[in-house]
Amino acid sequence: MGALSHLRVLDLGRVLAAPWATQILGDLGAEVIKIERPGEGDETRHFGPPFLTAGDGTKGDATYFLTANRNKKSVTIDFAKPDGAALVKRLHGVRTSSWKISRPAR
């Protein structure tokens, strides 16, 4: 339970800025759902080395991906298709925070 435990945040970002920002929201208690591409996931899963080693000895996720995505649930949704877009809209729901990173005020 944290200060933001009443919020749901959809992470539709990739690479560093959005995943890192939403990770901090998760650290503060928000429910963060990371939306990834079907079949691939987030491309940063493959940014390495270094990689973790899975229990069966195969190459796991890149540590780069893991350092920006803790405290998140992860799902794959193709929101370019109508069914996927409808699912994202349903996930957005009542308790969801929508935000973007923009330039600082002057």
N, CA and C atoms as a LAMMPS dump frame, in Angstrom:
ITEM: TIMESTEP
0
ITEM: NUMBER OF ATOMS
318
ITEM: BOX BOUNDS ff ff ff
-5.0000000000000000e+02 5.0000000000000000e+02
-5.0000000000000000e+02 5.0000000000000000e+02
-5.0000000000000000e+02 5.0000000000000000e+02
ITEM: ATOMS id mol type element x y z
1 1 1 N 0.854 -1.177 0
2 1 2 C 0 0 0
3 1 3 C 0.894 1.233 0
4 2 1 N 0.657 2.113 -0.943
5 2 2 C 1.456 3.32 -1.009
6 2 3 C 0.586 4.533 -1.287
7 3 1 N 1.223 5.652 -1.413
8 3 2 C 0.516 6.917 -1.604
9 3 3 C -0.338 6.927 -2.876
10 4 1 N 0.058 6.16 -3.888
11 4 2 C -0.675 6.155 -5.158
12 4 3 C -1.454 4.856 -5.37
13 5 1 N -1.729 4.128 -4.311
14 5 2 C -2.367 2.811 -4.452
15 5 3 C -3.779 2.891 -5.027
16 6 1 N -4.339 4.062 -5.108
17 6 2 C -5.674 4.238 -5.677
18 6 3 C -5.632 4.455 -7.194
19 7 1 N -4.442 4.471 -7.799
20 7 2 C -4.302 4.749 -9.232
21 7 3 C -3.928 3.518 -10.03
22 8 1 N -4.415 3.473 -11.262
23 8 2 C -3.942 2.509 -12.267
24 8 3 C -3.284 3.333 -13.363
25 9 1 N -2.095 2.94 -13.769
26 9 2 C -1.348 3.65 -14.805
27 9 3 C -1.078 2.676 -15.942
28 10 1 N -1.407 3.075 -17.165
29 10 2 C -1.07 2.273 -18.335
30 10 3 C 0.231 2.795 -18.917
31 11 1 N 1.228 1.925 -19.001
32 11 2 C 2.522 2.276 -19.578
33 11 3 C 2.518 1.825 -21.03
34 12 1 N 2.315 2.773 -21.939
35 12 2 C 2.327 2.498 -23.372
36 12 3 C 3.654 2.926 -23.993
37 13 1 N 4.591 3.325 -23.152
38 13 2 C 5.877 3.826 -23.631
39 13 3 C 6.875 2.719 -23.9
40 14 1 N 8.029 3.123 -24.407
41 14 2 C 9.099 2.181 -24.677
42 14 3 C 10.441 2.869 -24.466
43 15 1 N 11.465 2.11 -24.427
44 15 2 C 12.843 2.519 -24.227
45 15 3 C 13.018 3.08 -22.813
46 16 1 N 13.25 4.345 -22.548
47 16 2 C 13.629 4.702 -21.179
48 16 3 C 12.713 5.679 -20.457
49 17 1 N 12.378 6.812 -21.025
50 17 2 C 11.704 7.87 -20.265
51 17 3 C 10.376 7.43 -19.653
52 18 1 N 9.445 6.95 -20.464
53 18 2 C 8.134 6.544 -19.93
54 18 3 C 8.251 5.338 -19.004
55 19 1 N 8.987 4.273 -19.377
56 19 2 C 9.092 3.142 -18.451
57 19 3 C 9.71 3.523 -17.111
58 20 1 N 10.693 4.398 -17.119
59 20 2 C 11.327 4.798 -15.861
60 20 3 C 10.358 5.624 -15.025
61 21 1 N 9.633 6.543 -15.669
62 21 2 C 8.67 7.378 -14.945
63 21 3 C 7.549 6.535 -14.344
64 22 1 N 7.009 5.592 -15.127
65 22 2 C 5.922 4.765 -14.6
66 22 3 C 6.422 3.797 -13.535
67 23 1 N 7.683 3.416 -13.609
68 23 2 C 8.273 2.586 -12.559
69 23 3 C 8.24 3.323 -11.219
70 24 1 N 8.563 4.601 -11.239
71 24 2 C 8.537 5.401 -10.009
72 24 3 C 7.112 5.476 -9.465
73 25 1 N 6.118 5.617 -10.354
74 25 2 C 4.725 5.617 -9.912
75 25 3 C 4.383 4.276 -9.256
76 26 1 N 4.908 3.185 -9.821
77 26 2 C 4.719 1.871 -9.214
78 26 3 C 5.403 1.772 -7.862
79 27 1 N 6.584 2.346 -7.743
80 27 2 C 7.288 2.364 -6.458
81 27 3 C 6.454 3.062 -5.391
82 28 1 N 5.646 4.036 -5.814
83 28 2 C 4.808 4.799 -4.889
84 28 3 C 3.435 4.158 -4.679
85 29 1 N 3.237 2.959 -5.238
86 29 2 C 2.034 2.19 -4.955
87 29 3 C 1.013 2.079 -6.069
88 30 1 N 1.197 2.797 -7.175
89 30 2 C 0.237 2.718 -8.278
90 30 3 C 0.277 1.323 -8.903
91 31 1 N -0.867 0.886 -9.412
92 31 2 C -0.911 -0.34 -10.211
93 31 3 C -0.477 0.059 -11.616
94 32 1 N 0.65 -0.447 -12.087
95 32 2 C 1.172 -0.093 -13.405
96 32 3 C 1.043 -1.305 -14.312
97 33 1 N 0.391 -1.097 -15.458
98 33 2 C 0.227 -2.16 -16.449
99 33 3 C 0.998 -1.747 -17.694
100 34 1 N 2.038 -2.512 -18.004
101 34 2 C 2.869 -2.238 -19.18
102 34 3 C 2.258 -2.971 -20.373
103 35 1 N 1.971 -2.224 -21.441
104 35 2 C 1.41 -2.783 -22.66
105 35 3 C 2.566 -3.015 -23.632
106 36 1 N 2.742 -4.276 -24.044
107 36 2 C 3.842 -4.623 -24.95
108 36 3 C 3.301 -5.205 -26.257
109 37 1 N 4.16 -5.224 -27.277
110 37 2 C 3.782 -5.733 -28.597
111 37 3 C 3.659 -7.256 -28.582
112 38 1 N 2.58 -7.796 -29.141
113 38 2 C 2.445 -9.255 -29.238
114 38 3 C 3.596 -9.862 -30.048
115 39 1 N 4.089 -10.999 -29.583
116 39 2 C 5.146 -11.712 -30.297
117 39 3 C 6.545 -11.226 -30.022
118 40 1 N 6.698 -9.986 -29.596
119 40 2 C 8.015 -9.394 -29.364
120 40 3 C 8.205 -8.902 -27.949
121 41 1 N 7.177 -8.311 -27.409
122 41 2 C 7.336 -7.618 -26.144
123 41 3 C 8.044 -6.301 -26.384
124 42 1 N 8.518 -5.698 -25.335
125 42 2 C 9.269 -4.45 -25.425
126 42 3 C 10.651 -4.76 -26
127 43 1 N 11.077 -3.982 -26.972
128 43 2 C 12.379 -4.266 -27.607
129 43 3 C 13.546 -4.188 -26.632
130 44 1 N 13.389 -3.463 -25.526
131 44 2 C 14.494 -3.363 -24.579
132 44 3 C 14.726 -4.67 -23.814
133 45 1 N 13.819 -5.631 -23.935
134 45 2 C 14.076 -6.963 -23.346
135 45 3 C 15.327 -7.586 -23.974
136 46 1 N 15.673 -7.09 -25.171
137 46 2 C 16.8 -7.656 -25.923
138 46 3 C 18.025 -6.75 -25.956
139 47 1 N 17.985 -5.6 -25.251
140 47 2 C 19.134 -4.688 -25.205
141 47 3 C 20.156 -5.259 -24.229
142 48 1 N 21.26 -5.702 -24.704
143 48 2 C 22.273 -6.247 -23.819
144 48 3 C 23.516 -6.543 -24.617
145 49 1 N 24.526 -7.123 -24.005
146 49 2 C 24.531 -7.649 -22.644
147 49 3 C 24.602 -6.538 -21.606
148 50 1 N 24.4 -6.878 -20.356
149 50 2 C 24.219 -8.208 -19.771
150 50 3 C 22.752 -8.654 -19.796
151 51 1 N 22.569 -9.97 -19.744
152 51 2 C 21.267 -10.604 -19.665
153 51 3 C 21.217 -11.479 -18.419
154 52 1 N 20.03 -11.657 -17.886
155 52 2 C 19.86 -12.644 -16.826
156 52 3 C 19.86 -14.025 -17.46
157 53 1 N 20.162 -15.023 -16.69
158 53 2 C 20.085 -16.398 -17.155
159 53 3 C 18.836 -17.02 -16.546
160 54 1 N 17.996 -17.587 -17.399
161 54 2 C 16.767 -18.234 -16.93
162 54 3 C 17.116 -19.51 -16.167
163 55 1 N 16.152 -20.043 -15.428
164 55 2 C 16.364 -21.247 -14.628
165 55 3 C 16.825 -22.448 -15.438
166 56 1 N 16.44 -22.5 -16.717
167 56 2 C 16.845 -23.625 -17.572
168 56 3 C 18.165 -23.363 -18.301
169 57 1 N 18.835 -22.242 -17.967
170 57 2 C 20.128 -21.921 -18.554
171 57 3 C 20.058 -21.082 -19.814
172 58 1 N 18.872 -20.803 -20.318
173 58 2 C 18.75 -19.981 -21.519
174 58 3 C 18.86 -18.496 -21.161
175 59 1 N 19.106 -17.698 -22.196
176 59 2 C 19.225 -16.252 -22
177 59 3 C 17.872 -15.668 -21.634
178 60 1 N 17.839 -14.894 -20.564
179 60 2 C 16.609 -14.233 -20.128
180 60 3 C 16.569 -12.792 -20.597
181 61 1 N 15.813 -11.971 -19.874
182 61 2 C 15.674 -10.561 -20.226
183 61 3 C 16.959 -9.784 -19.957
184 62 1 N 17.127 -8.694 -20.712
185 62 2 C 18.26 -7.794 -20.507
186 62 3 C 18.093 -7.059 -19.183
187 63 1 N 19.193 -6.834 -18.512
188 63 2 C 19.129 -6.084 -17.251
189 63 3 C 18.648 -4.659 -17.503
190 64 1 N 18.896 -4.106 -18.687
191 64 2 C 18.394 -2.776 -19.05
192 64 3 C 16.874 -2.74 -18.907
193 65 1 N 16.192 -3.743 -19.463
194 65 2 C 14.731 -3.818 -19.367
195 65 3 C 14.296 -3.929 -17.912
196 66 1 N 14.952 -4.785 -17.16
197 66 2 C 14.554 -5.04 -15.777
198 66 3 C 14.756 -3.829 -14.875
199 67 1 N 15.76 -2.996 -15.17
200 67 2 C 16.016 -1.831 -14.318
201 67 3 C 15.002 -0.716 -14.514
202 68 1 N 14.196 -0.775 -15.583
203 68 2 C 13.199 0.277 -15.819
204 68 3 C 11.767 -0.238 -15.747
205 69 1 N 11.577 -1.476 -15.293
206 69 2 C 10.233 -2.048 -15.348
207 69 3 C 9.83 -2.834 -14.112
208 70 1 N 10.401 -2.516 -12.96
209 70 2 C 9.954 -3.22 -11.755
210 70 3 C 8.575 -2.704 -11.339
211 71 1 N 7.896 -3.457 -10.494
212 71 2 C 6.578 -3.085 -9.947
213 71 3 C 5.517 -2.912 -11.034
214 72 1 N 5.599 -3.7 -12.105
215 72 2 C 4.622 -3.587 -13.189
216 72 3 C 4.038 -4.955 -13.529
217 73 1 N 2.796 -4.923 -13.966
218 73 2 C 2.192 -6.077 -14.615
219 73 3 C 2.449 -5.873 -16.1
220 74 1 N 2.575 -6.955 -16.847
221 74 2 C 2.881 -6.82 -18.264
222 74 3 C 1.909 -7.653 -19.084
223 75 1 N 1.333 -7.035 -20.116
224 75 2 C 0.444 -7.734 -21.041
225 75 3 C 0.818 -7.352 -22.464
226 76 1 N 0.495 -8.233 -23.407
227 76 2 C 0.692 -7.892 -24.816
228 76 3 C -0.665 -7.611 -25.43
229 77 1 N -0.769 -6.469 -26.098
230 77 2 C -2.004 -6.057 -26.763
231 77 3 C -1.622 -5.349 -28.062
232 78 1 N -2.25 -5.765 -29.155
233 78 2 C -2.054 -5.063 -30.424
234 78 3 C -3.136 -3.992 -30.53
235 79 1 N -2.833 -2.785 -30.031
236 79 2 C -3.86 -1.754 -30.012
237 79 3 C -4.026 -1.053 -31.352
238 80 1 N -3.325 -1.511 -32.39
239 80 2 C -3.579 -1.026 -33.746
240 80 3 C -4.823 -1.701 -34.322
241 81 1 N -5.238 -2.813 -33.707
242 81 2 C -6.448 -3.526 -34.141
243 81 3 C -7.618 -3.104 -33.259
244 82 1 N -8.839 -3.115 -33.81
245 82 2 C -10.008 -2.654 -33.046
246 82 3 C -10.199 -3.38 -31.706
247 83 1 N -10.03 -4.704 -31.673
248 83 2 C -10.205 -5.436 -30.413
249 83 3 C -9.171 -5.01 -29.382
250 84 1 N -7.933 -4.809 -29.818
251 84 2 C -6.876 -4.373 -28.91
252 84 3 C -7.116 -2.968 -28.399
253 85 1 N -7.554 -2.071 -29.291
254 85 2 C -7.853 -0.699 -28.879
255 85 3 C -8.993 -0.685 -27.866
256 86 1 N -10 -1.529 -28.069
257 86 2 C -11.12 -1.602 -27.125
258 86 3 C -10.651 -2.11 -25.771
259 87 1 N -9.735 -3.073 -25.775
260 87 2 C -9.21 -3.598 -24.508
261 87 3 C -8.421 -2.525 -23.756
262 88 1 N -7.603 -1.753 -24.455
263 88 2 C -6.861 -0.666 -23.807
264 88 3 C -7.834 0.346 -23.205
265 89 1 N -8.899 0.652 -23.924
266 89 2 C -9.901 1.586 -23.398
267 89 3 C -10.567 1.024 -22.144
268 90 1 N -10.844 -0.292 -22.118
269 90 2 C -11.434 -0.901 -20.919
270 90 3 C -10.456 -0.88 -19.761
271 91 1 N -9.174 -1.14 -20.033
272 91 2 C -8.159 -1.095 -18.98
273 91 3 C -8.031 0.315 -18.424
274 92 1 N -8.206 1.308 -19.292
275 92 2 C -8.079 2.696 -18.866
276 92 3 C -9.029 2.986 -17.721
277 93 1 N -10.272 2.576 -17.866
278 93 2 C -11.252 2.56 -16.793
279 93 3 C -11.302 3.755 -15.848
280 94 1 N -11.841 3.517 -14.685
281 94 2 C -12.162 4.568 -13.716
282 94 3 C -10.949 5.085 -12.972
283 95 1 N -10.084 4.218 -12.48
284 95 2 C -9 4.642 -11.594
285 95 3 C -7.706 4.911 -12.338
286 96 1 N -7.741 5.128 -13.613
287 96 2 C -6.521 5.201 -14.402
288 96 3 C -6 6.619 -14.532
289 97 1 N -4.696 6.744 -14.463
290 97 2 C -4.025 8.019 -14.672
291 97 3 C -3.507 8.064 -16.101
292 98 1 N -3.827 9.102 -16.834
293 98 2 C -3.267 9.325 -18.163
294 98 3 C -2.369 10.545 -18.081
295 99 1 N -1.194 10.451 -18.605
296 99 2 C -0.264 11.57 -18.549
297 99 3 C 0.749 11.427 -19.641
298 100 1 N 1.479 12.482 -19.901
299 100 2 C 2.537 12.45 -20.902
300 100 3 C 3.707 13.28 -20.388
301 101 1 N 4.849 13.025 -20.942
302 101 2 C 6.035 13.812 -20.611
303 101 3 C 6.094 14.951 -21.627
304 102 1 N 6.155 16.188 -21.134
305 102 2 C 6.204 17.328 -22.04
306 102 3 C 7.329 18.264 -21.615
307 103 1 N 7.544 19.291 -22.394
308 103 2 C 8.65 20.206 -22.1
309 103 3 C 8.336 21.002 -20.816
310 104 1 N 9.354 21.422 -20.108
311 104 2 C 9.147 22.178 -18.861
312 104 3 C 8.515 23.542 -19.113
313 105 1 N 7.85 24.059 -18.108
314 105 2 C 7.262 25.402 -18.196
315 105 3 C 8.374 26.441 -18.249
316 106 1 N 8.091 27.576 -18.849
317 106 2 C 9.113 28.625 -18.97
318 106 3 C 8.927 29.661 -17.901
